[in-house]
Amino acid sequence: MLRSNCPTTEWQALEPAKLRMDSDKLSELKPVITSEYSNINSIIVVRNGSIAYERYYNGYGPDTTHHVASVTKSIISALIGIAIDAKYIKNIEQKVLDFFPEYVLDAADRQKQEITIRHLLTMTAPYPFEDWEEPLDKMCKEPDWIKYTLAMLGQSGSIGTFKYSTAGAHLLSSILTRSTGKSAREFANEHLFKPIGMKEIPDYEMTSFGFDDLFGSNVKGWVYDPHGISTGGWGLTLSPRDMARFGLLYLNRGIWNNNQIISKSWIDESTAMNPNNYGYLWWLREEADVFAYLALGDGGNVICCIPELDLVVAITSEFILNPRDRWTLIKEHILPTVID
């Protein structure tokens, strides 16, 4: 089903009943969030292109931007798709090392030569760390993050095995910049954010690269590395309404007000279910006859898209360790509000 109801400048909020949602059940969300998900700062539920539910907590409001952590990865995925559509990049089978001709390859590094953009997008490139134990702090202390990551790439394990890597997503950002001549922030502003009415991401100068600058309270705009490359795996700040716009663009298979911003084929490929439950930097879920794809960030930042229900849920959160799974909130307290 193709949706044509896209907000131009301002979102339209409608009574839940007009969007075939149960307002009484939606009203039960607030006490659940405040008692069980207290680090949530905002939640927006969009159905059929209009806002059915929108609430803010902990002093936040509609225009506040949040560091959305690994939600950034799904934005990078979209930008790679746009760059391929525009022929800046040939296709996702291009070898990663093709973009870094200055990198001196060890004769024994044959596996590294076979790694493609597809492997970075699907988290199926090998690295020498245990799964979910990536030493990201080491990369952040390096003067050249790309050189460090290329040295790690292809070491240990085999191509095709799922291993989550934020450094790999940063390589994609660098590939984007080398292909287009623009940082991911600049390219996104021009080719993604502006066309769908998202706010322009300003260029905040990085004065240092400590924890707070890269991950903490000093994160502004879109963080970049010591060589000016926008961080590919985290570091983007977005408002919850702009997160919802991005989700709606995907639900609409890349079309916004009759303009094809991202190709339908890219969105279909990015969100096609597979044994890893992971598309092109999107998490995939299928249970109880509901299929969803999600951009997920540390602390509980989420853009959840459920095509069959024409539903987008955008959530921003304060970072805490081991937050409650947002999918549980969506499954138990939002899906039941949809009237078939």
NUFI-24524 format. One record per residue (C-alpha): x, y, z; residue in one letter. Coordinates in pm, whole numbers, plus 32768, in hexadecimal, padded with zeros to 4 digits. Layout:
<sites>
east/north/up/residu
X/Y/Z/A
...
</sites>
This chain:
<sites>
east/north/up/residu
8000/8000/8000/M
808E/8153/7F9D/L
8054/826E/808D/R
8037/83CF/800A/S
7FEB/848A/814B/N
8139/8532/8198/C
8157/866A/826D/P
81E8/878B/81A6/T
8260/8883/82AA/T
818B/8830/83D8/E
8106/86E7/8457/W
7F91/86B4/846B/Q
7F11/8627/85B4/A
7DC1/8578/85A8/L
7CDE/84D8/86A6/E
7D4E/836E/86CC/P
7BF3/82F0/8666/A
7C19/8397/8511/K
7D59/82D0/84E4/L
7CB2/8190/855C/R
7D61/818B/86AC/M
7CC7/815F/8803/D
7CF1/82A4/88C8/S
7C9F/81FF/8A16/D
7DB1/80FF/89E9/K
7EA4/820B/8972/L
7E5E/82D2/8AAE/S
7EE4/81AA/8B74/E
803D/81E3/8ADF/L
809D/8305/8BC1/K
8090/824D/8D11/P
8146/8123/8C77/V
825C/8202/8BF3/I
8287/82CB/8D33/T
8291/8194/8E0D/S
8348/8097/8D33/E
8404/815E/8C29/Y
845C/8299/8CE9/S
858C/82F0/8C11/N
84A8/832D/8AE3/I
84AC/84A0/8A8B/N
83B4/8498/896C/S
82D3/83B1/88A8/I
8216/83EE/8763/I
8126/82FA/86C3/V
80D4/833E/8556/V
7FC3/8284/849A/R
7F5C/82BE/8330/N
804D/83E4/8321/G
7FB9/84A9/8447/S
8012/84BF/85B7/I
7F2A/83EF/868F/A
7FEC/8413/87D5/Y
8107/84F9/8845/E
818E/8526/89A6/R
82C4/85C0/8A42/Y
8365/8578/8B91/Y
8481/85EF/8C6F/N
8469/8757/8BF5/G
8492/870D/8A82/Y
83C0/8795/8962/G
8380/876B/87EB/P
84AA/883A/877B/D
85AD/87A2/8863/T
86B4/86D8/87AE/T
873D/859B/8844/H
8876/84D1/8808/H
87D2/83A0/876B/V
890B/82C4/877C/A
88FD/819B/868A/S
87C0/821A/85E1/V
88CF/82D8/8520/T
8928/8190/8472/K
87D4/8178/83CA/S
87FF/82DD/8349/I
8952/827A/82B9/I
88A9/8152/820F/S
87B2/823E/8169/A
88CC/8322/80F6/L
8989/8200/8058/I
884A/81A4/7F9D/G
881E/830A/7F24/I
898C/8319/7EB6/A
895E/81D6/7DEF/I
881E/825C/7D51/D
88DE/8395/7CEA/A
8A00/82C0/7C64/K
8B03/834A/7D55/Y
8B36/81DE/7DBC/I
8B12/80C3/7CBD/K
8A6A/7FBF/7D9A/N
8A88/7F0F/7EE9/I
8B69/7E02/7E56/E
8C84/7EFE/7E35/Q
8DB3/7E9A/7F00/K
8DF4/7F70/8033/V
8F67/7F90/7FE5/L
8F14/8028/7E90/D
8EBE/8167/7F4C/F
9006/816F/800F/F
911C/8145/7F0B/P
921B/81DA/7FFA/E
91EC/80BC/80EF/Y
931E/7FD6/80E5/V
92A4/7E71/80DA/L
9367/7D57/8179/D
9398/7C38/8085/A
92ED/7B4E/817C/A
91B3/7C27/818D/D
90F9/7B74/8078/R
8FB1/7B6B/8136/Q
8FBA/7CE4/815E/K
8FBF/7D0F/7FE4/Q
8E71/7C59/7FC5/E
8DA9/7D2E/80BA/I
8C9C/7E00/8012/T
8BAF/7F1A/806B/I
8AA3/7E0F/8095/R
8B6C/7D6B/81AC/H
8B85/7EB6/8266/L
8A10/7EFB/823A/L
89AA/7DA2/82B8/T
8AB1/7D88/83CE/M
8B46/7C50/832F/T
8CB1/7CC0/8317/A
8DB0/7C19/83FE/P
8E68/7CD1/8517/Y
8F5A/7C59/8625/P
8E73/7C9A/874E/F
8D66/7BC6/87F0/E
8C01/7C0F/8784/D
8B72/7D38/8845/W
8CC8/7D84/88DC/E
8D45/7E7F/87DD/E
8E5D/7F59/886F/P
8DC2/809E/87F8/L
8E81/8167/88FD/D
8FC8/80FF/8855/K
8F57/8180/8703/M
8EED/82CB/879C/C
904A/8303/882B/K
90EF/82CF/86D9/E
9155/83FA/8602/P
90D6/8343/84CA/D
8F99/8278/8507/W
8F88/81F9/83A0/I
90EB/8175/839B/K
90AB/80C9/84EA/Y
8F68/8029/846F/T
8FFB/7FB7/8322/L
9115/7F0D/83E4/A
900F/7E51/84B2/M
8F2E/7DFC/838E/L
8F39/7C95/8316/G
9000/7C16/843E/Q
8F7D/7ADA/84E8/S
8E3F/7A25/848B/G
8DAD/7A05/8333/S
8CE9/7AE7/824A/I
8B74/7AB2/826A/G
8B5C/7A7D/83E2/T
8A96/7B89/8498/F
8B6D/7C65/8578/K
8AEB/7DBA/85E2/Y
8BE9/7ECE/85A1/S
8BC3/8043/85D0/T
8D1C/807B/8535/A
8C9E/7FD0/83F8/G
8B83/80CC/83E2/A
8C89/81DF/83FE/H
8D3B/814D/82D0/L
8BF3/8176/8212/L
8BEA/82E6/826F/S
8D4C/830C/81EA/S
8CEE/8254/80A9/I
8BCA/8344/807F/L
8CB1/8471/80A8/T
8DB7/83E7/7FBA/R
8CA8/83A2/7EB6/S
8BE4/84E7/7ECF/T
8CE5/85E2/7F4B/G
8BFD/863C/806B/K
8BE7/85D1/81D3/S
8ABF/84F5/8232/A
8A2E/8625/82E6/R
8A45/8701/81AF/E
89C6/85EF/80C8/F
88A4/859D/81B1/A
883B/8709/81D1/N
882D/872F/8058/E
87A8/85E0/7FE2/H
86DB/855A/8105/L
8687/864A/821F/F
8625/877F/8158/K
854C/86C6/8056/P
8471/862B/8166/I
845F/875D/8248/G
8555/86F0/8356/M
861F/8802/83FE/K
8777/884B/8374/E
888D/87B8/844A/I
897C/88D3/84A0/P
8AF4/88B5/8497/D
8B6A/88BF/85FF/Y
8CE1/88E1/8623/E
8D87/87C4/86E0/M
8E86/885C/87CC/T
8EED/8712/8868/S
8EA3/859F/8849/F
8E66/8531/89AE/G
8D45/8458/8A24/F
8C54/857B/8A5B/D
8CA4/860B/8904/D
8C6B/84C1/8854/L
8B5D/8419/8922/F
8AF0/84F3/8A43/G
8A5A/8642/8A97/S
8B24/8705/8995/N
8A9B/864E/8864/V
8A03/874C/8776/K
89A5/8743/8606/G
8A5E/8617/8579/W
8BA5/85B0/861A/V
8CD4/8578/853A/Y
8E28/84D5/855B/D
8F7E/8585/8564/P
8F80/8587/83E6/H
8E27/8628/83CA/G
8D68/84EA/836C/I
8C09/84E2/8400/S
8BEE/83C2/84F5/T
8B43/82A2/8444/G
8AD1/81DB/8570/G
8A54/82E3/8664/W
8A6D/8458/86A3/G
893F/84E5/85EB/L
8842/85BC/86A6/T
86D8/85C0/8634/L
8589/8639/86B3/S
8480/852D/86EB/P
83A2/85C1/85DC/R
84BF/85AE/84E1/D
84FD/8445/8546/M
8390/8402/84F7/A
83B7/84AD/83A2/R
84D6/83C7/834C/F
840C/8297/83B6/G
82E3/830B/82E6/L
83C4/8337/81B5/L
8422/81C8/81D3/Y
82B9/815B/8207/L
8269/821C/80CA/N
8379/8159/8012/R
8451/8289/7FDD/G
8347/8374/7F53/I
8303/84C8/7FEF/W
81FC/85A9/7F54/N
821C/84F3/7E08/N
8399/850E/7E06/N
8468/83CE/7E10/Q
856D/8423/7F19/I
85F0/82BE/7F41/I
85AE/81A9/7E46/S
84A0/80AB/7E9D/K
8591/7F91/7E52/S
868D/8016/7F50/W
8587/8024/8062/I
8506/7ECB/800A/D
8666/7E38/8011/E
86C0/7EF3/8151/S
8599/7E66/8210/T
857A/7D05/817E/A
8568/7BFE/8290/M
8693/7B12/82AC/N
8722/7A18/83A9/P
87F0/7B28/8458/N
86B9/7BFF/8492/N
878B/7D20/8413/Y
8769/7DD5/82C6/G
883D/7EF6/8246/Y
887E/7F93/839D/L
8715/7F54/8406/W
86A2/7E57/850C/W
858A/7D70/849A/L
8478/7CCD/856C/R
8366/7BDE/8510/E
827E/7B4C/8616/E
810A/7B17/8649/A
80CF/7B64/84D8/D
816A/7CBE/84FE/V
829D/7D21/8437/F
8363/7E53/84A4/A
84AE/7EF1/8451/Y
8558/7FCD/8551/L
8670/80C8/8570/A
86F1/808B/86D1/L
87DB/8161/87A3/G
8875/812F/88FB/D
879D/8191/8A21/G
8657/814D/8969/G
8654/823A/883E/N
8577/81A0/8732/V
84D3/81D2/85E2/I
83E7/80AC/85B5/C
8334/8078/846A/C
8216/7F7F/8444/I
81AB/7F84/82D5/P
8071/7EAC/82F0/E
7FDC/7F97/83F4/L
805E/80D8/8352/D
80FB/8124/84A4/L
8235/81DF/850E/V
82A4/81FD/8677/V
83C0/82ED/86CC/A
8454/82EA/882B/I
8570/83B8/88BF/T
8610/8359/8A07/S
8714/83C0/8B04/E
8839/82D2/8AF7/F
8839/81CC/8C0A/I
88D4/8073/8C19/L
87EA/7F51/8BCC/N
86A8/8011/8B88/P
8564/7F4F/8B63/R
8531/7ED0/8A02/D
8460/7FCB/893F/R
83D3/7EB4/8868/W
8326/7E30/89A0/T
8283/7F85/89CF/L
8219/7F92/8861/I
819A/7E2D/8857/K
80DD/7E33/89A2/E
805D/7F99/89AF/H
8056/8031/884F/I
7FF7/7F17/8764/L
7EBC/7EC9/882F/P
7E43/802F/87F1/T
7E27/7FF1/867B/V
7CBF/7FAD/8610/I
7CB4/7EAE/84F6/D
</sites>
